[in-house]
Amino acid sequence: MKSISIFILLIYWSIIILAPVLTNESQIFNKKSAIVQKINSNK
């Protein structure tokens, strides 16, 4: 029981730590795709 609760806490904290990193990566990807669309629309 103790090992299961530690495992669940590790997953919980890793999600909390990684969530801002993942949202920043998705915003960067959206900006890149917007730039590519502008370049393609100019052709």
PDBQT receptor file of N, H, CA, C and O in Angstrom, charges set to zero:
ATOM      1  N   MET A   1       0.836  -1.201   0.000  1.00  0.00    +0.000 N 
ATOM      2  CA  MET A   1       0.000   0.000   0.000  1.00  0.00    +0.000 C 
ATOM      3  C   MET A   1       0.873   1.254   0.000  1.00  0.00    +0.000 C 
ATOM      4  O   MET A   1       0.583   2.216  -0.711  1.00  0.00    +0.000 OA
ATOM      5  N   LYS A   2       1.922   1.241   0.784  1.00  0.00    +0.000 N 
ATOM      6  H   LYS A   2       2.157   0.459   1.361  1.00  0.00    +0.000 HD
ATOM      7  CA  LYS A   2       2.806   2.402   0.862  1.00  0.00    +0.000 C 
ATOM      8  C   LYS A   2       3.513   2.642  -0.466  1.00  0.00    +0.000 C 
ATOM      9  O   LYS A   2       3.662   3.786  -0.896  1.00  0.00    +0.000 OA
ATOM     10  N   SER A   3       3.949   1.562  -1.118  1.00  0.00    +0.000 N 
ATOM     11  H   SER A   3       3.828   0.633  -0.768  1.00  0.00    +0.000 HD
ATOM     12  CA  SER A   3       4.650   1.719  -2.396  1.00  0.00    +0.000 C 
ATOM     13  C   SER A   3       3.700   2.220  -3.488  1.00  0.00    +0.000 C 
ATOM     14  O   SER A   3       4.111   2.973  -4.371  1.00  0.00    +0.000 OA
ATOM     15  N   ILE A   4       2.447   1.806  -3.429  1.00  0.00    +0.000 N 
ATOM     16  H   ILE A   4       2.114   1.194  -2.712  1.00  0.00    +0.000 HD
ATOM     17  CA  ILE A   4       1.468   2.279  -4.421  1.00  0.00    +0.000 C 
ATOM     18  C   ILE A   4       1.223   3.769  -4.249  1.00  0.00    +0.000 C 
ATOM     19  O   ILE A   4       1.155   4.497  -5.238  1.00  0.00    +0.000 OA
ATOM     20  N   SER A   5       1.091   4.230  -3.029  1.00  0.00    +0.000 N 
ATOM     21  H   SER A   5       1.147   3.638  -2.225  1.00  0.00    +0.000 HD
ATOM     22  CA  SER A   5       0.850   5.656  -2.797  1.00  0.00    +0.000 C 
ATOM     23  C   SER A   5       2.064   6.491  -3.214  1.00  0.00    +0.000 C 
ATOM     24  O   SER A   5       1.902   7.593  -3.739  1.00  0.00    +0.000 OA
ATOM     25  N   ILE A   6       3.262   5.982  -2.989  1.00  0.00    +0.000 N 
ATOM     26  H   ILE A   6       3.394   5.087  -2.563  1.00  0.00    +0.000 HD
ATOM     27  CA  ILE A   6       4.464   6.704  -3.435  1.00  0.00    +0.000 C 
ATOM     28  C   ILE A   6       4.495   6.775  -4.952  1.00  0.00    +0.000 C 
ATOM     29  O   ILE A   6       4.823   7.818  -5.518  1.00  0.00    +0.000 OA
ATOM     30  N   PHE A   7       4.157   5.675  -5.617  1.00  0.00    +0.000 N 
ATOM     31  H   PHE A   7       3.891   4.828  -5.158  1.00  0.00    +0.000 HD
ATOM     32  CA  PHE A   7       4.120   5.649  -7.081  1.00  0.00    +0.000 C 
ATOM     33  C   PHE A   7       3.104   6.651  -7.630  1.00  0.00    +0.000 C 
ATOM     34  O   PHE A   7       3.389   7.357  -8.598  1.00  0.00    +0.000 OA
ATOM     35  N   ILE A   8       1.932   6.716  -7.021  1.00  0.00    +0.000 N 
ATOM     36  H   ILE A   8       1.700   6.143  -6.235  1.00  0.00    +0.000 HD
ATOM     37  CA  ILE A   8       0.904   7.657  -7.464  1.00  0.00    +0.000 C 
ATOM     38  C   ILE A   8       1.358   9.096  -7.237  1.00  0.00    +0.000 C 
ATOM     39  O   ILE A   8       1.104   9.961  -8.075  1.00  0.00    +0.000 OA
ATOM     40  N   LEU A   9       2.018   9.359  -6.127  1.00  0.00    +0.000 N 
ATOM     41  H   LEU A   9       2.225   8.656  -5.446  1.00  0.00    +0.000 HD
ATOM     42  CA  LEU A   9       2.529  10.707  -5.876  1.00  0.00    +0.000 C 
ATOM     43  C   LEU A   9       3.605  11.093  -6.883  1.00  0.00    +0.000 C 
ATOM     44  O   LEU A   9       3.651  12.241  -7.325  1.00  0.00    +0.000 OA
ATOM     45  N   LEU A  10       4.462  10.161  -7.248  1.00  0.00    +0.000 N 
ATOM     46  H   LEU A  10       4.424   9.228  -6.889  1.00  0.00    +0.000 HD
ATOM     47  CA  LEU A  10       5.481  10.449  -8.261  1.00  0.00    +0.000 C 
ATOM     48  C   LEU A  10       4.850  10.810  -9.599  1.00  0.00    +0.000 C 
ATOM     49  O   LEU A  10       5.295  11.749 -10.260  1.00  0.00    +0.000 OA
ATOM     50  N   ILE A  11       3.820  10.077 -10.004  1.00  0.00    +0.000 N 
ATOM     51  H   ILE A  11       3.459   9.315  -9.467  1.00  0.00    +0.000 HD
ATOM     52  CA  ILE A  11       3.120  10.388 -11.258  1.00  0.00    +0.000 C 
ATOM     53  C   ILE A  11       2.465  11.762 -11.160  1.00  0.00    +0.000 C 
ATOM     54  O   ILE A  11       2.535  12.557 -12.098  1.00  0.00    +0.000 OA
ATOM     55  N   TYR A  12       1.832  12.038 -10.028  1.00  0.00    +0.000 N 
ATOM     56  H   TYR A  12       1.776  11.392  -9.267  1.00  0.00    +0.000 HD
ATOM     57  CA  TYR A  12       1.150  13.318  -9.827  1.00  0.00    +0.000 C 
ATOM     58  C   TYR A  12       2.123  14.487  -9.935  1.00  0.00    +0.000 C 
ATOM     59  O   TYR A  12       1.842  15.461 -10.633  1.00  0.00    +0.000 OA
ATOM     60  N   TRP A  13       3.262  14.401  -9.254  1.00  0.00    +0.000 N 
ATOM     61  H   TRP A  13       3.490  13.609  -8.687  1.00  0.00    +0.000 HD
ATOM     62  CA  TRP A  13       4.218  15.499  -9.285  1.00  0.00    +0.000 C 
ATOM     63  C   TRP A  13       4.894  15.633 -10.644  1.00  0.00    +0.000 C 
ATOM     64  O   TRP A  13       5.223  16.742 -11.063  1.00  0.00    +0.000 OA
ATOM     65  N   SER A  14       5.102  14.522 -11.332  1.00  0.00    +0.000 N 
ATOM     66  H   SER A  14       4.834  13.620 -10.991  1.00  0.00    +0.000 HD
ATOM     67  CA  SER A  14       5.702  14.632 -12.662  1.00  0.00    +0.000 C 
ATOM     68  C   SER A  14       4.744  15.332 -13.627  1.00  0.00    +0.000 C 
ATOM     69  O   SER A  14       5.184  16.090 -14.492  1.00  0.00    +0.000 OA
ATOM     70  N   ILE A  15       3.453  15.086 -13.488  1.00  0.00    +0.000 N 
ATOM     71  H   ILE A  15       3.096  14.469 -12.786  1.00  0.00    +0.000 HD
ATOM     72  CA  ILE A  15       2.472  15.788 -14.329  1.00  0.00    +0.000 C 
ATOM     73  C   ILE A  15       2.465  17.271 -14.004  1.00  0.00    +0.000 C 
ATOM     74  O   ILE A  15       2.419  18.102 -14.912  1.00  0.00    +0.000 OA
ATOM     75  N   ILE A  16       2.510  17.614 -12.734  1.00  0.00    +0.000 N 
ATOM     76  H   ILE A  16       2.548  16.940 -11.996  1.00  0.00    +0.000 HD
ATOM     77  CA  ILE A  16       2.510  19.025 -12.337  1.00  0.00    +0.000 C 
ATOM     78  C   ILE A  16       3.759  19.736 -12.858  1.00  0.00    +0.000 C 
ATOM     79  O   ILE A  16       3.687  20.886 -13.294  1.00  0.00    +0.000 OA
ATOM     80  N   ILE A  17       4.899  19.052 -12.812  1.00  0.00    +0.000 N 
ATOM     81  H   ILE A  17       4.957  18.119 -12.458  1.00  0.00    +0.000 HD
ATOM     82  CA  ILE A  17       6.136  19.678 -13.266  1.00  0.00    +0.000 C 
ATOM     83  C   ILE A  17       6.180  19.770 -14.790  1.00  0.00    +0.000 C 
ATOM     84  O   ILE A  17       6.657  20.766 -15.333  1.00  0.00    +0.000 OA
ATOM     85  N   LEU A  18       5.689  18.745 -15.485  1.00  0.00    +0.000 N 
ATOM     86  H   LEU A  18       5.302  17.935 -15.044  1.00  0.00    +0.000 HD
ATOM     87  CA  LEU A  18       5.796  18.714 -16.942  1.00  0.00    +0.000 C 
ATOM     88  C   LEU A  18       4.692  19.494 -17.654  1.00  0.00    +0.000 C 
ATOM     89  O   LEU A  18       4.850  19.820 -18.830  1.00  0.00    +0.000 OA
ATOM     90  N   ALA A  19       3.601  19.798 -16.997  1.00  0.00    +0.000 N 
ATOM     91  H   ALA A  19       3.473  19.533 -16.041  1.00  0.00    +0.000 HD
ATOM     92  CA  ALA A  19       2.485  20.477 -17.659  1.00  0.00    +0.000 C 
ATOM     93  C   ALA A  19       2.884  21.832 -18.248  1.00  0.00    +0.000 C 
ATOM     94  O   ALA A  19       2.544  22.083 -19.404  1.00  0.00    +0.000 OA
ATOM     95  N   PRO A  20       3.577  22.714 -17.542  1.00  0.00    +0.000 N 
ATOM     96  CA  PRO A  20       3.967  23.988 -18.156  1.00  0.00    +0.000 C 
ATOM     97  C   PRO A  20       4.925  23.808 -19.330  1.00  0.00    +0.000 C 
ATOM     98  O   PRO A  20       4.868  24.565 -20.299  1.00  0.00    +0.000 OA
ATOM     99  N   VAL A  21       5.794  22.819 -19.250  1.00  0.00    +0.000 N 
ATOM    100  H   VAL A  21       5.840  22.204 -18.463  1.00  0.00    +0.000 HD
ATOM    101  CA  VAL A  21       6.736  22.571 -20.341  1.00  0.00    +0.000 C 
ATOM    102  C   VAL A  21       5.983  22.130 -21.580  1.00  0.00    +0.000 C 
ATOM    103  O   VAL A  21       6.282  22.592 -22.681  1.00  0.00    +0.000 OA
ATOM    104  N   LEU A  22       5.019  21.250 -21.419  1.00  0.00    +0.000 N 
ATOM    105  H   LEU A  22       4.777  20.874 -20.524  1.00  0.00    +0.000 HD
ATOM    106  CA  LEU A  22       4.256  20.754 -22.563  1.00  0.00    +0.000 C 
ATOM    107  C   LEU A  22       3.391  21.845 -23.175  1.00  0.00    +0.000 C 
ATOM    108  O   LEU A  22       3.236  21.885 -24.396  1.00  0.00    +0.000 OA
ATOM    109  N   THR A  23       2.826  22.728 -22.365  1.00  0.00    +0.000 N 
ATOM    110  H   THR A  23       2.952  22.695 -21.374  1.00  0.00    +0.000 HD
ATOM    111  CA  THR A  23       2.019  23.808 -22.925  1.00  0.00    +0.000 C 
ATOM    112  C   THR A  23       2.891  24.792 -23.684  1.00  0.00    +0.000 C 
ATOM    113  O   THR A  23       2.460  25.324 -24.707  1.00  0.00    +0.000 OA
ATOM    114  N   ASN A  24       4.103  25.050 -23.214  1.00  0.00    +0.000 N 
ATOM    115  H   ASN A  24       4.453  24.618 -22.383  1.00  0.00    +0.000 HD
ATOM    116  CA  ASN A  24       5.005  25.938 -23.948  1.00  0.00    +0.000 C 
ATOM    117  C   ASN A  24       5.388  25.337 -25.283  1.00  0.00    +0.000 C 
ATOM    118  O   ASN A  24       5.477  26.061 -26.275  1.00  0.00    +0.000 OA
ATOM    119  N   GLU A  25       5.618  24.032 -25.339  1.00  0.00    +0.000 N 
ATOM    120  H   GLU A  25       5.546  23.444 -24.534  1.00  0.00    +0.000 HD
ATOM    121  CA  GLU A  25       5.967  23.386 -26.596  1.00  0.00    +0.000 C 
ATOM    122  C   GLU A  25       4.814  23.449 -27.578  1.00  0.00    +0.000 C 
ATOM    123  O   GLU A  25       5.042  23.643 -28.772  1.00  0.00    +0.000 OA
ATOM    124  N   SER A  26       3.582  23.290 -27.114  1.00  0.00    +0.000 N 
ATOM    125  H   SER A  26       3.397  23.133 -26.144  1.00  0.00    +0.000 HD
ATOM    126  CA  SER A  26       2.447  23.347 -28.019  1.00  0.00    +0.000 C 
ATOM    127  C   SER A  26       2.248  24.768 -28.542  1.00  0.00    +0.000 C 
ATOM    128  O   SER A  26       1.844  24.944 -29.691  1.00  0.00    +0.000 OA
ATOM    129  N   GLN A  27       2.524  25.788 -27.723  1.00  0.00    +0.000 N 
ATOM    130  H   GLN A  27       2.852  25.645 -26.789  1.00  0.00    +0.000 HD
ATOM    131  CA  GLN A  27       2.413  27.163 -28.196  1.00  0.00    +0.000 C 
ATOM    132  C   GLN A  27       3.475  27.460 -29.244  1.00  0.00    +0.000 C 
ATOM    133  O   GLN A  27       3.196  28.157 -30.220  1.00  0.00    +0.000 OA
ATOM    134  N   ILE A  28       4.685  26.946 -29.062  1.00  0.00    +0.000 N 
ATOM    135  H   ILE A  28       4.912  26.380 -28.269  1.00  0.00    +0.000 HD
ATOM    136  CA  ILE A  28       5.746  27.138 -30.043  1.00  0.00    +0.000 C 
ATOM    137  C   ILE A  28       5.358  26.454 -31.344  1.00  0.00    +0.000 C 
ATOM    138  O   ILE A  28       5.581  27.009 -32.420  1.00  0.00    +0.000 OA
ATOM    139  N   PHE A  29       4.782  25.260 -31.267  1.00  0.00    +0.000 N 
ATOM    140  H   PHE A  29       4.601  24.809 -30.393  1.00  0.00    +0.000 HD
ATOM    141  CA  PHE A  29       4.361  24.545 -32.467  1.00  0.00    +0.000 C 
ATOM    142  C   PHE A  29       3.271  25.326 -33.196  1.00  0.00    +0.000 C 
ATOM    143  O   PHE A  29       3.285  25.395 -34.425  1.00  0.00    +0.000 OA
ATOM    144  N   ASN A  30       2.331  25.913 -32.465  1.00  0.00    +0.000 N 
ATOM    145  H   ASN A  30       2.319  25.857 -31.466  1.00  0.00    +0.000 HD
ATOM    146  CA  ASN A  30       1.267  26.696 -33.097  1.00  0.00    +0.000 C 
ATOM    147  C   ASN A  30       1.836  27.929 -33.780  1.00  0.00    +0.000 C 
ATOM    148  O   ASN A  30       1.375  28.293 -34.862  1.00  0.00    +0.000 OA
ATOM    149  N   LYS A  31       2.825  28.582 -33.179  1.00  0.00    +0.000 N 
ATOM    150  H   LYS A  31       3.200  28.286 -32.301  1.00  0.00    +0.000 HD
ATOM    151  CA  LYS A  31       3.437  29.749 -33.805  1.00  0.00    +0.000 C 
ATOM    152  C   LYS A  31       4.165  29.354 -35.079  1.00  0.00    +0.000 C 
ATOM    153  O   LYS A  31       4.092  30.073 -36.076  1.00  0.00    +0.000 OA
ATOM    154  N   LYS A  32       4.868  28.223 -35.066  1.00  0.00    +0.000 N 
ATOM    155  H   LYS A  32       4.927  27.640 -34.256  1.00  0.00    +0.000 HD
ATOM    156  CA  LYS A  32       5.578  27.768 -36.259  1.00  0.00    +0.000 C 
ATOM    157  C   LYS A  32       4.596  27.447 -37.366  1.00  0.00    +0.000 C 
ATOM    158  O   LYS A  32       4.848  27.789 -38.521  1.00  0.00    +0.000 OA
ATOM    159  N   SER A  33       3.489  26.802 -37.052  1.00  0.00    +0.000 N 
ATOM    160  H   SER A  33       3.285  26.524 -36.113  1.00  0.00    +0.000 HD
ATOM    161  CA  SER A  33       2.520  26.453 -38.077  1.00  0.00    +0.000 C 
ATOM    162  C   SER A  33       1.870  27.715 -38.650  1.00  0.00    +0.000 C 
ATOM    163  O   SER A  33       1.545  27.750 -39.837  1.00  0.00    +0.000 OA
ATOM    164  N   ALA A  34       1.675  28.746 -37.834  1.00  0.00    +0.000 N 
ATOM    165  H   ALA A  34       1.939  28.718 -36.869  1.00  0.00    +0.000 HD
ATOM    166  CA  ALA A  34       1.114  30.001 -38.330  1.00  0.00    +0.000 C 
ATOM    167  C   ALA A  34       2.096  30.671 -39.282  1.00  0.00    +0.000 C 
ATOM    168  O   ALA A  34       1.686  31.246 -40.291  1.00  0.00    +0.000 OA
ATOM    169  N   ILE A  35       3.383  30.603 -38.972  1.00  0.00    +0.000 N 
ATOM    170  H   ILE A  35       3.716  30.136 -38.153  1.00  0.00    +0.000 HD
ATOM    171  CA  ILE A  35       4.394  31.192 -39.848  1.00  0.00    +0.000 C 
ATOM    172  C   ILE A  35       4.435  30.444 -41.176  1.00  0.00    +0.000 C 
ATOM    173  O   ILE A  35       4.537  31.069 -42.232  1.00  0.00    +0.000 OA
ATOM    174  N   VAL A  36       4.357  29.127 -41.138  1.00  0.00    +0.000 N 
ATOM    175  H   VAL A  36       4.274  28.619 -40.281  1.00  0.00    +0.000 HD
ATOM    176  CA  VAL A  36       4.378  28.328 -42.360  1.00  0.00    +0.000 C 
ATOM    177  C   VAL A  36       3.152  28.646 -43.210  1.00  0.00    +0.000 C 
ATOM    178  O   VAL A  36       3.263  28.736 -44.433  1.00  0.00    +0.000 OA
ATOM    179  N   GLN A  37       2.002  28.816 -42.599  1.00  0.00    +0.000 N 
ATOM    180  H   GLN A  37       1.912  28.743 -41.606  1.00  0.00    +0.000 HD
ATOM    181  CA  GLN A  37       0.781  29.140 -43.341  1.00  0.00    +0.000 C 
ATOM    182  C   GLN A  37       0.913  30.503 -44.015  1.00  0.00    +0.000 C 
ATOM    183  O   GLN A  37       0.463  30.668 -45.149  1.00  0.00    +0.000 OA
ATOM    184  N   LYS A  38       1.525  31.492 -43.338  1.00  0.00    +0.000 N 
ATOM    185  H   LYS A  38       1.890  31.358 -42.417  1.00  0.00    +0.000 HD
ATOM    186  CA  LYS A  38       1.714  32.796 -43.942  1.00  0.00    +0.000 C 
ATOM    187  C   LYS A  38       2.655  32.721 -45.135  1.00  0.00    +0.000 C 
ATOM    188  O   LYS A  38       2.429  33.378 -46.151  1.00  0.00    +0.000 OA
ATOM    189  N   ILE A  39       3.696  31.933 -45.014  1.00  0.00    +0.000 N 
ATOM    190  H   ILE A  39       3.879  31.399 -44.188  1.00  0.00    +0.000 HD
ATOM    191  CA  ILE A  39       4.645  31.781 -46.116  1.00  0.00    +0.000 C 
ATOM    192  C   ILE A  39       3.962  31.121 -47.303  1.00  0.00    +0.000 C 
ATOM    193  O   ILE A  39       4.164  31.544 -48.441  1.00  0.00    +0.000 OA
ATOM    194  N   ASN A  40       3.156  30.088 -47.058  1.00  0.00    +0.000 N 
ATOM    195  H   ASN A  40       2.993  29.744 -46.134  1.00  0.00    +0.000 HD
ATOM    196  CA  ASN A  40       2.481  29.392 -48.135  1.00  0.00    +0.000 C 
ATOM    197  C   ASN A  40       1.411  30.268 -48.783  1.00  0.00    +0.000 C 
ATOM    198  O   ASN A  40       1.174  30.145 -49.985  1.00  0.00    +0.000 OA
ATOM    199  N   SER A  41       0.763  31.144 -48.027  1.00  0.00    +0.000 N 
ATOM    200  H   SER A  41       0.956  31.244 -47.051  1.00  0.00    +0.000 HD
ATOM    201  CA  SER A  41      -0.277  31.993 -48.596  1.00  0.00    +0.000 C 
ATOM    202  C   SER A  41       0.324  33.103 -49.457  1.00  0.00    +0.000 C 
ATOM    203  O   SER A  41      -0.362  33.639 -50.327  1.00  0.00    +0.000 OA
ATOM    204  N   ASN A  42       1.583  33.455 -49.233  1.00  0.00    +0.000 N 
ATOM    205  H   ASN A  42       2.140  33.019 -48.526  1.00  0.00    +0.000 HD
ATOM    206  CA  ASN A  42       2.228  34.489 -50.035  1.00  0.00    +0.000 C 
ATOM    207  C   ASN A  42       2.635  33.978 -51.400  1.00  0.00    +0.000 C 
ATOM    208  O   ASN A  42       2.874  34.781 -52.302  1.00  0.00    +0.000 OA
ATOM    209  N   LYS A  43       2.722  32.688 -51.581  1.00  0.00    +0.000 N 
ATOM    210  H   LYS A  43       2.529  32.036 -50.848  1.00  0.00    +0.000 HD
ATOM    211  CA  LYS A  43       3.179  32.128 -52.873  1.00  0.00    +0.000 C 
ATOM    212  C   LYS A  43       2.102  32.147 -53.918  1.00  0.00    +0.000 C 
ATOM    213  O   LYS A  43       2.330  31.713 -55.047  1.00  0.00    +0.000 OA
TER     214      LYS A  43
